[in-house]
């Protein structure tokens, strides 16, 4: 009995596919954030936002997300990420939520654009909210 050997191209293709899937998972599994040079940067996979802190109109904590329609994105277990459309105002809403059961930060910027964000750890969410609040206050305070 002779065994057929699989062509080397298929083996390479399988390995490359697994590597791409791993990096896609790595990019989406948590929210990557940074506050520097007066800007808030949030990355989660293909969803990326850069918001000048001076353009943040309001900041608050909410228990629950409002009714929205998904334009693009995904929900998986307790995570919800992507671009949604607000059912009431029909405006675009960016959602970067790692745990739906915990409180979320509601951020309104550029007059009417909304964003919801939280992290798997509620203390990390709270610290991020406090840091963002301090940055916003520092920018809005008059120079002395």
N, C-alpha and C positions, 0 to 999 in steps of 0.2 A: 504494500500500500504506500502510495506516495502522498506526502502532505503538500498542499499548496502553500507557498510563502506569500504573506501579505506584502504588497508593494511598499517600499520605504516612504513613498509620498503620503500614503494614508496614515502611517505612523506619525509622521511629522505634522500632518494636518490635525490629528487627534490631540497631540501634545500642545500645539499652538492654540487650539480651541479651549482646552482646559486652562491654559495660562491667561487667555483673554477673559474667560469667565471668572477666574479668581480675582483679577484686577478690577473687573466690573463690580463684583461683590465688595471688594475692599473699598472702593470709592463710594458705594451707597450705604454701607452698613452703619455709618454714623455721620453726623453733621460736623464738618470741619469749619472752624470759624477763627477769625482774627480781627482784632480792632487795632488799627495802626494808621498813623498819618491822617487822622480825622475821618477814617472810613471803616465801615463794617463790611467784612467780606465773609460770605457764607458759601460753602461748597458741599454738595451732596450728589455725587455722581455727575450727571450731565446738567444738573440744576445749579446755577451759580448766580449770586447776587452781589453787587457792590453798591452799598448805600452810604452816601456821605452823612455823617452823624448830624451835620447842620441841617439836613433835609428831613430829619425825623420829626414828625409833628406830634405824635403821641406814643406812649409806651405804657403797657399795662399787662397784668396777668389775668388769664381767663381759665375757667375750668374745662370748657367744652368748645369745640369748633362749631361755627354756624353752618347752616345748610348750604352746601356748595355742589356744583357739578364739576367733574374732573375734565379738564381739557387735555392734559397729558400728565403722566405720573403713575404711581402705583400705591397700593395698600398691601401690606404683608404683616400678618399677625397684629402687633400693636403699633407698627410704623406706618406713616402716611407721608408721602413726599410727592411734590410735583407742582404743576400750575393748575389752579382751579378757577372757576367763575362763580362769583358771589350770586346767589339766587335773587337777592333783593335789588342790588345796584348794578348787576351785570358787569362788575369790574373784575379785573384780574387779581388773583390772590395767590401768593407763593406760600407753600406749606412745606416746612422742614420739621416734621414731628417724629421723634424717635419712640415716644411712648404716649399713646392716646389717653391713658388713664391718669396721667399726671397733668399738672398745670402747664399752660403754654404761655409764651410771651406773645402778646399782640402788638405789632409794630405798624404804625401808619406813617408812610413817608410820601414825599412829593404830593402833598395835599390829599390824595385819596387812595393810593396804592397800599394794600395791606399785606402783611406777612405774619405767619405764625411759626414759632420755633420752640422746640424744647429738646432736651437731651435725655438719655436713658437714666441718668442720675439726677434726682430732683435738686440736690445741693449744687450741682454744676449749673443747672438751669437758673437757680436763684442767684448764684454768684455772677453768672453772665448778665442777668438782668440788672443786678446792682452795679456792675462795672459799666454797663451801657448807660445806665441812669447817671452815673458820675461823669462819664465822658460828655453826655448831652448837657448836663448842668455846667461843666467846665467851659464848653464852647459857647453857651448862651450867656454866661456871666460876663459883665462888662470888665474890661481890663482895668486894673487899679495900679 
